[in-house]
Amino acid sequence: MGLVVRAPAKINWTLRVLGRREDGYHEIESLVLAVTLYDELAFSPRGDGRFVLTCDDPGLPTDDGNLICRAAAVMASEASGQVGLNCRLTKRIPVGGGLGGGSSDGAAALMALNRLWSLDWPKERLMAAAARLGSDVPFFIAGGPAVIRGRGERVEPARLAWHGWIVLMLPDLAVSTAEVYRAWRAEQAAAAVREAAIGNGPVPPAVGWMKRAYNMLEQPAMAVCPAVGKLMARAAELLGRPVRMSGSGSTLFTAYDTEIEARQWSTIISRELQLRTYVVQPVEHT
């Protein structure tokens, strides 16, 4: 039997870095939203018992360097009978943009293979397997808005009181997550939160959300790749509202209360700053 599933992108509405852990990872606390930009995974049976991944992006690995293949290896170790599958990945979430596409693909594979191979793993077991695959993978198993803690493996569902539209701005810039975390300094963290708290008086909901958003990795990302900071400042000036970065970058975003307004400004940003843009909404349940 075949199966087609979608894997959503995510944004970090808030991202607090609490310090470096003994295992080398950084302790974080982040309000994360899945958004309506999707990769697609199409599974179909094959007769030789192998799991074969193909992708429309030739730059992506299709072996153990891809979380889909690693997820398949985890699930196949307990599958019985016919486990041969093709998986065709159609990539829409930009690679390396702080949108969690690889982690989402891995989570989607875990859930799809649990169904295709009739393993009937409960959600708790899938979450444990996801944590072994990568820091952001458990969030995509849990679904919906959530606060993630630890290195991302602890997920607490959250309710989102705002249901507007988000403009994603995608610079053609590669930012290394490892380098960004190495550049993080504790003294920058407090400044990021203070900056996000600036602004008084009544504001429309979307603007209010953006004024309260913050990301402690923005300053280190700008140190690693100064062009990110320049684009963020130009976009905020052009839009007349705060612009934030997702994850370790380089994707930028802002929010609007209506689709019409979001699409109008998405077009302006794309034209004026020569950036690829997407207009998306939060996903309540992945």
N, C-alpha and C positions, 0 to 999 in steps of 0.2 A: 504494500500500500504506500502511496505517496503522501506527502504532507508539505504544506507551505506555511511558514511562520514569519512574523515580522519582529524585528529587534529594534527598539526605540533608542534614540540618543538621550542624553541627560544634560542638564546644566546644574551647576552649583550656585544656588541663590545666595548662600552664605558659605564661607569656608574659613574655619578657624584652625590654625596650626598650633598645637599645644606643646610640642617639643619632640625631640628625637628619642626613639625607644632603644632599648638595649639590642633588639634584633636588627637595628639599622633602618627600620621604617620610621616614619613620623606619625605621632598621635594626632588625629584630626577630629573635628566635629563639624558636620556640614549638613545644611538643608539642601536636599537634592530633589530635582524634579525630572521625571521622564517627560520627553516632549515628542511631538508628532512629526519627527523626521526619522525614517526607518531604513535599516538594511532589511533584505529579504533572504531567507534561507529556504531553498526548495529541495526536499529529500525525495529520492526515488530508489526503488530496490535494485540490487545487482546480485548476480548469482555466484560470485566467487568468494563471498564472505569478507571482502575488504571494505574499508571506509575510505572513499575518495572525495576529496574536496577540490572544487574548481571555483574560480572567481573571475568576475569581469574586470577587476583591477589587477593588471599584471605585476604591480609592485608589491602586492601582499603575498606573504608566504602561504603555501597550501600544505604544509607539513606540520610537525610538532611546534613550529614557531607561531602557529595560529591556535587560539584558544578553542576554536571549534573542534579541531583534531584532538586536542588534549581532553576536551569534554567527552568526545567519543571514546577515547581510550579508557577513561574512568568508568563510563557506563558499560562498555563492552566487556569489561572484566567480570561483570555479574550477569550479563545477558546469556541466554541459552537459545539454541536453535539458530535460525537464519539471521545474521546481523549485517550482511552485506548491504551497503548503502552508498549512493552518490549524494553529495550535497553541493548544490550550486548556490554560491553566495553572490547576490547582487548588492554591490556596495554603494550606498548613498550617503552614509555618515562619513564626513571627512576624517582621514587618518591623522592622528597626532594633533587634534584640535582641542583636546580637553572635553570632548563630548561622549567619551566612554564607549565608542562603537565596538571595539574589540571585546570589551567586557560584556557588553550587551549580546553580541553574537555568541559568546561562550555560554551565557545564561540561557539564551534561546535554544541552543543545541542541547543543553542538559534537559530542558523541559520537553523538547520535541522527542529526543531519544527515549526518555522515560515513558513516553506514550507509544512510540513506534515499537519498542522492544518489550512492551508490557511489563515493565519492571515494578510499577506501582510504588515507587519511592515516595514517602510523604514529604511535605514541603520542608520539614526540619532537616531531613537527610539531604535533600537537594541543596539547601542552604549551606550545610557543612561541606559538601563537595564543591560548591561554588567558592567558598572561602579558601579552599586549597588551590583553586585555579587562579585567583587574583583578587585584589583589594576591592574593586568595584562590582565584582560579579554578584555577590549576594544581594545587593540593592535591586538588581534587575530580576532576580527570582522573587523577591518580596513584592515588587510592583508598587505603583503609586508614589506620591510624595513621601519622603522619609527623612529622618535625621540619621546619619551614619556616624559611627564613632570607631575608636581604635584605629586600625589602618584601613577601615571601611567595612570590616566584617560584621560589626554589630549594627543592626538595622532596626530602627524604631519607627513604625508608621506614623505619619503626620497628616493632619487635615489642612488643606489649603483654602483660605478664605477668599482667595482672588482667582478669577477665571477669565483672564484676558488673553492677550496675544503677545508673543515674544518675537522680536526681530533678532535673528542670529546673523552676525557679521563675520565672515571667514577670510582673514588675511592669508595670503599665500606665503606664510612664514612657518618655518619649522622651529619648534621650541622643545628642547629636551627636558622631560619631566625630572630626570635625575639631576640635571644641572640646576634647574629651578629650586629643587629642594636643598641642594647643596648651598645655594645662595641665600636661603632663608635665614633671617636673623630675628631673634626674639623681640628686639627693640622696635622693629618695623611692624610687628604684629599689633601692638597696642595702638600705633598711629593709624593703622588701617581701620580699626574699629571706631576710633574717635572721628575719623573723617566721615565714615558712614553715618554717624549720628548727627552730623551737622544739618541744620535746616529746621525751622520752626513754623508753626501755623498750619492751617488746614490745607491739604493737598489732595488732588484726585488719587484714587486707589493705586493706579499703576505707578505714578510718580512716587507715591508714598512707599510702595514696595521697593522701588529702585533706590530711594534715599536710605532705606534700611539694609539694603544688600551690601555685602562686603566680601572680599577675598584676600586673605593674607598672603597669597602667592603672587599678587599683582606686582608688588615692588621687586621681589626677586626675579620675576619673569622679565621685567623691564631692564634689570641689570644684565640678564643673560642676552636679551634681545631688545635693545632700545627702540626698535621700530614699532614694537607692540604698544609701548607707552605713547609714542607720537600719534599712532592711529586712534588709540583710545581717547586722547585729548581732542583730536580733530573731530571725531565722531560725536563726542559729548557737546562740543561747541556748536556743531552743525544742527544737532537734534534739540539742543536746549534742555537736556535732561541727563541724569547720570547714565553712564555706560560701564558695565562690569565685564570681567573676564571669567570664563568658565574653567574650572580646574586649574591646571598649570599652563593653560593657553594652547593655542593662540586665539581661539574663538572668543568674540566679544558679543554682548547682548544688551538689549534694553527692552522695556515692556510698554504696552499700550492697552487701553481699555476696549478699543473697538478694532475690528479687523480692517475697516476702511483706513483708519489712521495708521495702523501698522504697515499696511501695504503701500500707502503713499510714501511714508518715510523710508521704507525698505528700498523703494525705487530711487529715491533721492540719494541715499547712502551708496547704493550700487553705482549710480552715475557719477556722483561727486568724488567718491573715494576709490572707485574702481575695485570694489569688494564684491565677492559673491555673497548673496544674502538669502535667507530662508525666513518665512513667516510661519511660526508654529504655535501650538497651544500646549499647556500641561496635559499629561496623560494621567487620569485618575487611577487607572489600574493597568499594569502591563500584562 
